Amino acid sequence: MTDLERDKLLKKNINKYKRIFKNIDEDKKTFIEKLYVEAAFMEQTLFELQERIKEEGAVKTFTNGNGFEVVQEHPASKTYNTMIRNYNGIIKTLIEHIPEDAEEDEFTKWLDK
């Protein structure tokens, strides 16, 4: 995926969140915007990590300095596992702040895609 494609996809995901939270209270707006920008970035990164893990596997075999083969968790797997936990926390927080009028409209449309 090129940088241009990556940026375009990120903007598309951010716009999905903007539609969901368009009627959020002004006092929460800055807080929520920061969270959904991070969530959109994480979604994209998680997808890329997932693709890498599919291609290369969840574990990697290395030869250490003594010539022994060592099987370790792939660095992408480690990053994925950490990020998915953080992403779930952000999504949980965002769900708690979805405006009532958006709950059935934009959020359900987004989930259906």
Buried (B, 14 or more C-beta within 10 A) or exposed (E): EEEEEBEEBBEEBBEBBBBBBEEBEEEEEEEBBEBBBBBBBBBBBBEBBBEBBEEEEEEBEEEEEEEEEEEEEBEBBEBBEEBBEEBEEBBEBBEEBBBEEBEEEBBEEBEEE
